[in-house]
Amino acid sequence: MERMMTIEEAATRMSMSVRYVRRLVADRRIPFHKFGRSVRLAETDVSAFISAGRVDRLSSADAWSSLQAVA
């Protein structure tokens, strides 16, 4: 069985506020499970959300071409 996290635990894992995680749930930007009135998030879904927000660094060539495209 997969580990389920409370809103507070997910906020701690993401280093974000509880309000931010509740907003993600309300906007349905992160998968969640409801058990009666309780909301739980799967640990794998929280990890996937964190990974999806990763932005890779630019190489100097990519940065230069981006600047030329603007000009």
DSSP file (Angstrom, degrees, kcal/mol; ACC not computed):
  #  RESIDUE AA STRUCTURE BP1 BP2  ACC     N-H-->O    O-->H-N    N-H-->O    O-->H-N    TCO  KAPPA ALPHA  PHI   PSI    X-CA   Y-CA   Z-CA
    1    1 A M              0   0    0      0, 0.0     2,-0.2     0, 0.0     3,-0.0   0.000 360.0 360.0 360.0 139.6    0.0    0.0    0.0
    2    2 A E        -     0   0    0      1,-0.1     2,-0.3    41,-0.0    40,-0.0  -0.466 360.0-106.4 -77.6 145.3    1.3    3.5   -0.9
    3    3 A R        -     0   0    0     -2,-0.2    40,-2.2     1,-0.0     2,-0.4  -0.565  32.8-152.2 -74.3 129.8    2.0    6.0    1.9
    4    4 A M  E     -A   42   0A   0     -2,-0.3     2,-0.3    38,-0.2    38,-0.2  -0.843   7.8-153.8-104.6 141.3   -0.6    8.7    2.1
    5    5 A M  E     -A   41   0A   0     36,-3.2    36,-2.6    -2,-0.4     2,-0.1  -0.858  11.3-126.7-116.0 147.1    0.3   12.2    3.4
    6    6 A T     >  -     0   0    0     -2,-0.3     4,-2.4    34,-0.2     5,-0.2  -0.348  37.0-101.6 -77.7 170.6   -1.8   14.9    5.0
    7    7 A I  H  > S+     0   0    0     32,-0.4     4,-2.3     1,-0.2     5,-0.2   0.907 124.8  51.3 -58.7 -42.4   -1.8   18.4    3.7
    8    8 A E  H  > S+     0   0    0      2,-0.2     4,-2.0     1,-0.2    -1,-0.2   0.899 109.9  48.2 -64.7 -41.6    0.6   19.4    6.5
    9    9 A E  H  > S+     0   0    0      2,-0.2     4,-2.4     1,-0.2    -1,-0.2   0.900 111.9  49.7 -65.5 -40.9    3.0   16.6    5.7
   10   10 A A  H  X S+     0   0    0     -4,-2.4     4,-2.2     2,-0.2    -2,-0.2   0.893 109.3  52.1 -65.1 -39.2    3.0   17.4    2.0
   11   11 A A  H  X>S+     0   0    0     -4,-2.3     5,-2.5     2,-0.2     4,-0.8   0.906 110.7  47.6 -63.4 -41.4    3.6   21.1    2.7
   12   12 A T  H ><5S+     0   0    0     -4,-2.0     3,-0.6     3,-0.2    -2,-0.2   0.916 110.9  51.6 -64.5 -42.8    6.6   20.2    4.8
   13   13 A R  H 3<5S+     0   0    0     -4,-2.4    -2,-0.2     1,-0.2    -1,-0.2   0.868 116.2  40.3 -61.9 -37.7    7.9   17.9    2.1
   14   14 A M  H 3<5S-     0   0    0     -4,-2.2    -1,-0.2    -5,-0.1    -2,-0.2   0.529 106.9-125.9 -87.8  -6.7    7.6   20.6   -0.5
   15   15 A S  T <<5S+     0   0    0     -4,-0.8     2,-0.2    -3,-0.6    -3,-0.2   0.903  72.2 119.1  58.6  42.9    8.9   23.3    1.8
   16   16 A M      < -     0   0    0     -5,-2.5    -1,-0.2    -6,-0.2    -2,-0.1  -0.765  69.9 -85.6-127.8 173.0    5.8   25.4    1.1
   17   17 A S     >  -     0   0    0     -2,-0.2     4,-1.7     1,-0.1     5,-0.1  -0.414  30.8-120.2 -79.6 158.7    2.9   26.7    3.2
   18   18 A V  H  > S+     0   0    0      1,-0.2     4,-2.6     2,-0.2     5,-0.2   0.880 115.4  58.3 -62.3 -38.5   -0.2   24.6    4.0
   19   19 A R  H  > S+     0   0    0      1,-0.2     4,-2.0     2,-0.2    -1,-0.2   0.888 103.2  52.2 -59.8 -40.0   -2.2   27.3    2.2
   20   20 A Y  H  > S+     0   0    0      2,-0.2     4,-2.1     1,-0.2    -1,-0.2   0.921 110.4  47.1 -63.7 -44.0   -0.3   26.7   -1.0
   21   21 A V  H  X S+     0   0    0     -4,-1.7     4,-2.1     1,-0.2    -2,-0.2   0.899 110.5  52.3 -66.1 -40.0   -0.9   23.0   -0.9
   22   22 A R  H  X S+     0   0    0     -4,-2.6     4,-2.7     1,-0.2    -1,-0.2   0.880 108.4  51.9 -62.1 -36.2   -4.6   23.5   -0.2
   23   23 A R  H  X S+     0   0    0     -4,-2.0     4,-2.5     2,-0.2    -2,-0.2   0.902 107.0  52.6 -65.7 -41.0   -4.7   25.8   -3.3
   24   24 A L  H  <>S+     0   0    0     -4,-2.1     5,-2.8     2,-0.2     6,-0.8   0.906 112.5  45.4 -59.1 -42.1   -3.1   23.1   -5.4
   25   25 A V  H ><5S+     0   0    0     -4,-2.1     3,-1.1     3,-0.2    -2,-0.2   0.930 112.8  49.4 -67.6 -45.8   -5.8   20.7   -4.3
   26   26 A A  H 3<5S+     0   0    0     -4,-2.7    -2,-0.2     1,-0.3    -1,-0.2   0.869 114.6  44.7 -62.8 -37.0   -8.6   23.2   -4.8
   27   27 A D  T 3<5S-     0   0    0     -4,-2.5    -1,-0.3    -5,-0.2    -2,-0.2   0.463 110.2-126.4 -83.9  -2.0   -7.3   24.0   -8.3
   28   28 A R  T < 5 +     0   0    0     -3,-1.1    -3,-0.2    -4,-0.3    -4,-0.1   0.866  68.1 135.6  56.1  40.3   -6.8   20.2   -9.0
   29   29 A R      < +     0   0    0     -5,-2.8    -4,-0.2    -6,-0.2    -5,-0.1   0.524  68.3  40.4 -91.2  -8.6   -3.2   20.8  -10.0
   30   30 A I  S    S-     0   0    0     -6,-0.8    -1,-0.2    -9,-0.1    -2,-0.1  -0.998  93.7-109.2-138.2 137.1   -2.1   17.8   -7.9
   31   31 A P        +     0   0    0      0, 0.0     2,-0.3     0, 0.0    11,-0.2  -0.355  44.5 172.4 -65.4 145.2   -3.9   14.5   -7.5
   32   32 A F        -     0   0    0      9,-0.1     2,-0.4    -7,-0.1     9,-0.2  -0.952  26.3-133.4-148.1 166.2   -5.5   13.8   -4.2
   33   33 A H  E     -B   40   0B   0      7,-3.0     7,-2.9    -2,-0.3     2,-0.5  -0.964  14.0-147.5-123.9 141.0   -7.8   11.3   -2.4
   34   34 A K  E     -B   39   0B   0     -2,-0.4     2,-0.5     5,-0.2     5,-0.2  -0.940  12.1-176.8-111.3 130.6  -10.8   12.1   -0.2
   35   35 A F  E >  S-B   38   0B   0      3,-2.7     3,-2.0    -2,-0.5     2,-0.5  -0.880  72.4 -57.2-120.9  93.9  -11.7    9.9    2.7
   36   36 A G  T 3  S-     0   0    0     -2,-0.5     0, 0.0     1,-0.3     0, 0.0  -0.601 121.6 -20.1  67.8-119.6  -14.9   11.5    4.0
   37   37 A R  T 3  S+     0   0    0     -2,-0.5     2,-0.3    -3,-0.1    -1,-0.3   0.489 119.2 100.4 -96.0  -4.6  -13.9   15.0    4.8
   38   38 A S  E <   -B   35   0B   0     -3,-2.0    -3,-2.7   -32,-0.0     2,-0.5  -0.606  59.2-152.4 -85.8 141.3  -10.2   14.2    4.9
   39   39 A V  E     -B   34   0B   0     -2,-0.3   -32,-0.4    -5,-0.2     2,-0.3  -0.947  15.6-178.8-112.6 131.9   -7.8   14.9    2.0
   40   40 A R  E     -B   33   0B   0     -7,-2.9    -7,-3.0    -2,-0.5     2,-0.4  -0.961  14.0-151.1-130.1 148.2   -4.7   12.8    1.5
   41   41 A L  E     -A    5   0A   0    -36,-2.6   -36,-3.2    -2,-0.3     2,-0.2  -0.960  22.8-119.8-119.5 136.0   -2.0   13.0   -1.1
   42   42 A A  E  >  -A    4   0A   0     -2,-0.4     4,-2.0   -11,-0.2     3,-0.3  -0.507  19.6-129.3 -72.1 140.3    0.0   10.0   -2.3
   43   43 A E  H  > S+     0   0    0    -40,-2.2     4,-2.2     1,-0.2     5,-0.2   0.861 109.4  53.6 -59.6 -36.5    3.8   10.4   -1.6
   44   44 A T  H  > S+     0   0    0    -41,-0.3     4,-2.3     1,-0.2    -1,-0.2   0.859 106.7  52.0 -68.0 -34.5    4.5    9.5   -5.3
   45   45 A D  H  > S+     0   0    0     -3,-0.3     4,-2.1     2,-0.2    -2,-0.2   0.883 109.8  48.8 -68.0 -38.2    2.2   12.2   -6.5
   46   46 A V  H  X S+     0   0    0     -4,-2.0     4,-2.1     2,-0.2    -2,-0.2   0.921 112.7  47.9 -66.2 -43.5    3.9   14.8   -4.3
   47   47 A S  H  X S+     0   0    0     -4,-2.2     4,-2.4     1,-0.2    -2,-0.2   0.892 111.4  50.6 -63.6 -39.8    7.3   13.7   -5.6
   48   48 A A  H  X S+     0   0    0     -4,-2.3     4,-2.2     2,-0.2    -1,-0.2   0.882 108.8  51.7 -65.5 -38.5    6.1   13.8   -9.2
   49   49 A F  H  X S+     0   0    0     -4,-2.1     4,-0.9     2,-0.2    -2,-0.2   0.910 110.9  48.0 -63.8 -42.1    4.7   17.3   -8.7
   50   50 A I  H >< S+     0   0    0     -4,-2.1     3,-0.6     1,-0.2    -2,-0.2   0.925 113.2  47.7 -64.0 -44.6    8.1   18.4   -7.3
   51   51 A S  H >< S+     0   0    0     -4,-2.4     3,-1.5     1,-0.2    -2,-0.2   0.850 105.4  59.0 -65.6 -35.0   10.0   16.8  -10.3
   52   52 A A  H 3< S+     0   0    0     -4,-2.2    -1,-0.2     1,-0.3    -2,-0.2   0.753 100.8  57.0 -67.0 -23.5    7.6   18.3  -12.8
   53   53 A G  T << S+     0   0    0     -4,-0.9    -1,-0.3    -3,-0.6     2,-0.2   0.432  79.5 121.3 -87.3   1.7    8.6   21.8  -11.6
   54   54 A R    <   -     0   0    0     -3,-1.5     2,-0.5    -4,-0.1    -3,-0.0  -0.452  45.4-162.7 -70.6 134.4   12.3   21.2  -12.3
   55   55 A V        -     0   0    0     -2,-0.2     2,-0.1     0, 0.0    -2,-0.1  -0.980  14.0-136.6-118.6 121.2   13.9   23.7  -14.7
   56   56 A D        -     0   0    0     -2,-0.5     2,-0.1     1,-0.1     0, 0.0  -0.431  27.7-103.7 -75.0 150.6   17.2   22.7  -16.2
   57   57 A R        -     0   0    0     -2,-0.1     2,-0.3     1,-0.1    -1,-0.1  -0.359  34.1-117.0 -72.4 154.8   20.0   25.3  -16.4
   58   58 A L        -     0   0    0     -2,-0.1     2,-0.2     1,-0.0    -1,-0.1  -0.652  19.4-127.8 -89.4 145.7   20.8   26.9  -19.7
   59   59 A S     >  -     0   0    0     -2,-0.3     4,-2.4     1,-0.1     5,-0.2  -0.488  31.6-106.7 -81.3 165.3   24.2   26.5  -21.4
   60   60 A S  H  > S+     0   0    0      1,-0.2     4,-2.1     2,-0.2     5,-0.1   0.854 121.7  53.4 -63.2 -33.5   25.9   29.7  -22.5
   61   61 A A  H  > S+     0   0    0      2,-0.2     4,-2.2     1,-0.2    -1,-0.2   0.904 109.6  47.7 -67.0 -41.2   25.1   29.0  -26.1
   62   62 A D  H  > S+     0   0    0      2,-0.2     4,-2.0     1,-0.2    -2,-0.2   0.902 111.9  49.8 -65.9 -40.9   21.4   28.6  -25.3
   63   63 A A  H  X S+     0   0    0     -4,-2.4     4,-1.9     2,-0.2    -2,-0.2   0.912 111.2  49.1 -64.3 -42.1   21.3   31.8  -23.3
   64   64 A W  H  X S+     0   0    0     -4,-2.1     4,-2.0     1,-0.2    -2,-0.2   0.909 110.7  49.3 -65.3 -42.6   23.0   33.7  -26.1
   65   65 A S  H  X S+     0   0    0     -4,-2.2     4,-1.8     1,-0.2    -1,-0.2   0.861 109.3  53.6 -66.4 -33.7   20.6   32.4  -28.7
   66   66 A S  H  X S+     0   0    0     -4,-2.0     4,-1.1     1,-0.2    -1,-0.2   0.888 108.7  48.9 -66.6 -38.0   17.7   33.4  -26.5
   67   67 A L  H  X S+     0   0    0     -4,-1.9     4,-1.4     1,-0.2     3,-0.2   0.880 110.1  51.0 -68.3 -38.0   19.0   36.9  -26.2
   68   68 A Q  H  < S+     0   0    0     -4,-2.0    -1,-0.2     1,-0.2    -2,-0.2   0.848 105.0  57.4 -67.7 -33.8   19.4   37.2  -29.9
   69   69 A A  H  < S+     0   0    0     -4,-1.8    -1,-0.2     1,-0.2    -2,-0.2   0.816 105.7  50.6 -67.1 -30.3   15.8   36.0  -30.5
   70   70 A V  H  <        0   0    0     -4,-1.1    -1,-0.2    -3,-0.2    -2,-0.2   0.868 360.0 360.0 -74.9 -37.1   14.5   38.9  -28.4
   71   71 A A     <        0   0    0     -4,-1.4    -1,-0.2     0, 0.0    -2,-0.2   0.461 360.0 360.0 -75.0 360.0   16.4   41.6  -30.2
